[in-house]
Amino acid sequence: METTKAVLNTVKVYGTMESGEAYIIRDFLKRSVATFDWIPVPDINTLQHLVKEPLPDYVNLPVVELPGGKLLFDPSIESIALNLGWITKPKHKEYDVSIFGAGPAGLSAAVYAASEGLRTVLVEREAIGGQAGTSSLIENYLGFPNGLSGAELAERARQQAVKFGAEILLMRSGVNASFIDSKLHVDLVDGSKIIAKANISATGVAYSRLNLPQEDHYLDKGIYYGAGSSEVLLCTNEHVFIVGGGNSAGQAALNFCKYAKKVTMVIRRSDLASTLSFYLLNRIKNKKNIEVLFNSTITALSGDNTLKEISVTDNLNQTVAVYSTRFVFVCIGGKPNTAWAKDTPIVRDEAGYLVTGTDLHEPSFKSKWSNSFTPAFLETSVPGCFAAGDVRHNSIKRVASAVGEGAMAVTFVYRYLTKNY
């Protein structure tokens, strides 16, 4: 990710407008704050007139043109990141602290850990920023009165962490985690291994699914998970639907309404006030091209290769309305990314969130661990293993809270290391 922005400006993405694979690439580059050109083409023959290099017979869209003109055919985001020099191997055999998840909590932890002189590694399975990185605008974060996008906030934090010496490993996920001699050993999907004296889990949550028939068929071809900031211009004069009533959904609605003909929010509740910040609520009420369908859910999807229509059920009177649309963005929270912890002694609640601090002494959790030590506020049932941000049981789902927990977790890590090493 050390590639300069000047070089990143030359990245071009070619593909059909209906391509789900092209959307994944656009979304990844947008979240990575990589300026790129999106060039829709109907077929390979059209593409041949736009690139200098002769295309081989086997070419499939999408195609990514890298700095210098190299072409990647139907590439994975891993391949793109590798060719842009964003993927590296771990530099050390052992670290003072390993941090998993590069959302606000993980980035904050990386900045503070590295600034304290700890040998720090931050591991992220996708793009920097986590779910917050998909937000089109964050306006209630301290120190930014004009707001900034989630991706911009994450990129600034990344630069800070690197400046202090934190090592960042992108496009990595753990396939196995175990505790040996009080140290966390993690096998990564690429075959490399990370050993750390202490660990901070900031893996956040994954978006919940609508659980509808044919949902997978329309995934990234009409049904999109997240705020979809990379797709705003493509929605010009379209009718866009947003599922969810939280701040990310509200910001997405305000972002899309600048270009879309109409934006419809679909929420299960009877009001927005209980889930949406006051300043967003007032703005949405004053936008003539934003409507809210209360007590409603999307119950059916239809179309050919791409989404064309949705059915929305009013849950109060059980009436069903059918709408034509090519864009549905789902922002309905999610489930914690803690599958890696299932074979470890770390206590999770029924939903999978990591239980920390005094919560471990609640009757439902107390019998699940040894009670052999007094855990710190953000410490799990395993000494030296901490949790921060949305992945934590009873956490507050706000960017500022996640950043604060990430910084606080480092304080506890430092105390743990001082006492035990």
Buried (B, 14 or more C-beta within 10 A) or exposed (E): BEBEEEBBEBBBBBBBEBBBBBBBBBBBBBBBBBEBEBBBBEEBEBBBEEBEEEBEEEEEBBBBBBBEEEBBBBBBBBBBBBBBEBBBEBEEEBBBBBBBBBBBBBBBBBBBBBBBEBBBBBBBBBBBBBBBBBBBBBBBBEEBEEBBBBBBBBBBBBEBBBEBBBBBBBBBBBEEBEBEEEBBBBBBEBEEEBBBBBBBBBBBBBBBBBEBEEBEBBBBBBBBBBBBBBBBEBBEEBBBBBBBBBBBBBBBBBBBBBBBEBBBBBBBEEEBEEBBBEEBBEBBEEEEBBEBBBBBBBBBBBBEEBBBBBBBBBBEEEEEEEBEBBBBBBBBBBBBBBBBBEEBBBBBBEEBBBBBBEBBEEEEBEEBBEEEEEBBBBBBBBBBBBBBBBBBBEBEBBBEBBBBBBBBBBBBBBEBBEEEE
